[in-house]
Amino acid sequence: MRIAVAGGTGRIGRLVVAELERTGQEAVSLSRGEGVDLLTGVGLRQRLEGADAVIDATNPPVADIAEAEHAFATITRNLLTAETEAGVGHHVALSIAALDAVAGNPHYYGKRAQEREVTAGTVPFTIMRATQFHDFPAMIAEWTVVDGEAIVPPLLMQPIAPADVAAALVATAVGTPLSGSFDIAGPRTEDAVDMARRTLAVRGRDLPLRAAWRDAALGVEFAGEVLIPGPDARLAPTSFDDWLAAGAR
Ligand SMILES: NC(=O)c1ccc[n+]([C@@H]2O[C@H](COP(=O)([O-])OP(=O)(O)OC[C@H]3O[C@@H](n4cnc5c(N)ncnc54)[C@H](OP(=O)(O)O)[C@@H]3O)[C@@H](O)[C@H]2O)c1
């Protein structure tokens, strides 16, 4: 199959392209760095020629709720319009588990706008809602460094390996559209502060951490069990410990 990957140069997109090639599919990456701007549609239509499916792993930079809703909705509408013209039969969107349970975060508003567009569109679709990736705590530690100390919110999560996300996206794209969504998570719950500390240690990054909600990149709307998916979530195999042991990449 010929499968286009929107955001194919990103953290997850690169792994999706590699997984498509490993499994004998033809991958077409769509990103601004490759001449395709999904916000304007420039370069998009030609690159979708002959594509059977599209996996959307984009992550446009956004500053606030309005910009997030606009960017995610516009990118999705542009993709769906071009997919209709090109006869694409399956749109797969990478979304976030517990999306409806978190209020107040701009990225989550953007992702809800993305899901609304996908659901209202005419292209057969599947929405895959993944939990936070294994490298998420180390990433947010780098977002807020105050006086040489990273502020990490004490999130409870059930994280998933990035490579497992990519494998699940590819398996979904080559399958039958669900016209709905499913949740996918890693095998066990983890504590974000512990994860960040251990990831930075494996990577040889010397950065002191402080557990706190105040001043952290994510607020108390993420506290408690809000990020833990329900019992119907599919479980991916790679634990956080396995991922760390393999080098935390
Ligand atoms: N991190 C997590 O724990 C987590 C959990 C669940 C779901 N997700 C979802 O995973 C998705 C992917 O995240 P990521 O961390 O892999 O993203 P990322 O590394 O930031 O990559 C974003 C990709 O989108 C492309 N892009 C951005 N704006 C674009 C535009 N206007 N036109 C074309 N391409 C554009 C970028 O390429 P250019 O800059 O070259 O355009 C890049 O390829 C996000 O939507 C996020 O919500 C993340």
The ligand as a Tripos MOL2 file, in Angstrom:
@<TRIPOS>MOLECULE
LIG
   48    52     1     0     0
SMALL
NO_CHARGES

@<TRIPOS>ATOM
      1 N1          3.8610   13.3360   23.1470 N.am      1 LIG1
      2 C1          2.9170   12.5430   23.6210 C.2       1 LIG1
      3 O1          3.0570   11.9820   24.7240 O.2       1 LIG1
      4 C2          1.6500   12.3010   22.7940 C.ar      1 LIG1
      5 C3          0.6800   11.4030   23.2730 C.ar      1 LIG1
      6 C4         -0.4520   11.1460   22.4850 C.ar      1 LIG1
      7 C5         -0.6070   11.7820   21.2600 C.ar      1 LIG1
      8 N2          0.3390   12.6610   20.8320 N.ar      1 LIG1
      9 C6          0.1490   13.3150   19.5300 C.3       1 LIG1
     10 O2          1.1800   12.9290   18.6490 O.3       1 LIG1
     11 C7          1.1920   13.8890   17.5750 C.3       1 LIG1
     12 C8          2.6070   13.9740   17.0280 C.3       1 LIG1
     13 O3          3.4660   14.4650   18.0430 O.3       1 LIG1
     14 P1          5.0640   14.5010   17.8250 P.3       1 LIG1
     15 O4          5.6530   14.7790   19.1520 O.co2     1 LIG1
     16 O5          5.5060   13.3100   17.0320 O.co2     1 LIG1
     17 O6          5.2020   15.8190   16.9090 O.3       1 LIG1
     18 P2          6.5290   16.5720   16.4570 P.3       1 LIG1
     19 O7          7.7550   15.7810   16.7530 O.co2     1 LIG1
     20 O8          6.4380   17.9740   16.9700 O.co2     1 LIG1
     21 O9          6.3800   16.5880   14.8470 O.3       1 LIG1
     22 C9          5.4180   17.3860   14.2440 C.3       1 LIG1
     23 C10         5.4040   17.1210   12.7350 C.3       1 LIG1
     24 O10         4.3600   17.9340   12.1580 O.3       1 LIG1
     25 C11         4.9220   18.6370   11.0420 C.3       1 LIG1
     26 N3          4.1810   19.8940   10.8760 N.ar      1 LIG1
     27 C12         3.9280   20.8730   11.7900 C.ar      1 LIG1
     28 N4          3.2350   21.8850   11.2190 N.ar      1 LIG1
     29 C13         3.0470   21.5260    9.9190 C.ar      1 LIG1
     30 C14         2.4140   22.1440    8.7950 C.ar      1 LIG1
     31 N5          1.8280   23.3600    8.8800 N.pl3     1 LIG1
     32 N6          2.4170   21.4980    7.6010 N.ar      1 LIG1
     33 C15         3.0260   20.2810    7.4650 C.ar      1 LIG1
     34 N7          3.6180   19.6360    8.4890 N.ar      1 LIG1
     35 C16         3.6360   20.2590    9.6900 C.ar      1 LIG1
     36 C17         6.3950   18.8470   11.4220 C.3       1 LIG1
     37 O11         7.2170   19.0780   10.2940 O.3       1 LIG1
     38 P3          7.6190   20.5890    9.8190 P.3       1 LIG1
     39 O12         7.8880   21.3830   11.0600 O.co2     1 LIG1
     40 O13         8.7890   20.4120    8.8950 O.co2     1 LIG1
     41 O14         6.4180   21.0900    9.0910 O.co2     1 LIG1
     42 C18         6.7000   17.4660   12.0270 C.3       1 LIG1
     43 O15         6.9470   16.5320   10.9990 O.3       1 LIG1
     44 C19         0.6230   15.1930   18.1470 C.3       1 LIG1
     45 O16        -0.5150   15.5820   17.4120 O.3       1 LIG1
     46 C20         0.2400   14.8270   19.5900 C.3       1 LIG1
     47 O17        -1.0080   15.3650   19.9730 O.3       1 LIG1
     48 C21         1.4570   12.9330   21.5560 C.ar      1 LIG1
@<TRIPOS>BOND
     1     1     2 1
     2     2     3 2
     3     2     4 1
     4     4     5 ar
     5     4    48 ar
     6     5     6 ar
     7     6     7 ar
     8     7     8 ar
     9     8     9 1
    10     8    48 ar
    11     9    10 1
    12     9    46 1
    13    10    11 1
    14    11    12 1
    15    11    44 1
    16    12    13 1
    17    13    14 1
    18    14    15 2
    19    14    16 1
    20    14    17 1
    21    17    18 1
    22    18    19 2
    23    18    20 1
    24    18    21 1
    25    21    22 1
    26    22    23 1
    27    23    24 1
    28    23    42 1
    29    24    25 1
    30    25    26 1
    31    25    36 1
    32    26    27 ar
    33    26    35 ar
    34    27    28 ar
    35    28    29 ar
    36    29    30 ar
    37    29    35 ar
    38    30    31 1
    39    30    32 ar
    40    32    33 ar
    41    33    34 ar
    42    34    35 ar
    43    36    37 1
    44    36    42 1
    45    37    38 1
    46    38    39 2
    47    38    40 1
    48    38    41 1
    49    42    43 1
    50    44    45 1
    51    44    46 1
    52    46    47 1
@<TRIPOS>SUBSTRUCTURE
     1 LIG1         1 GROUP 0 **** ****
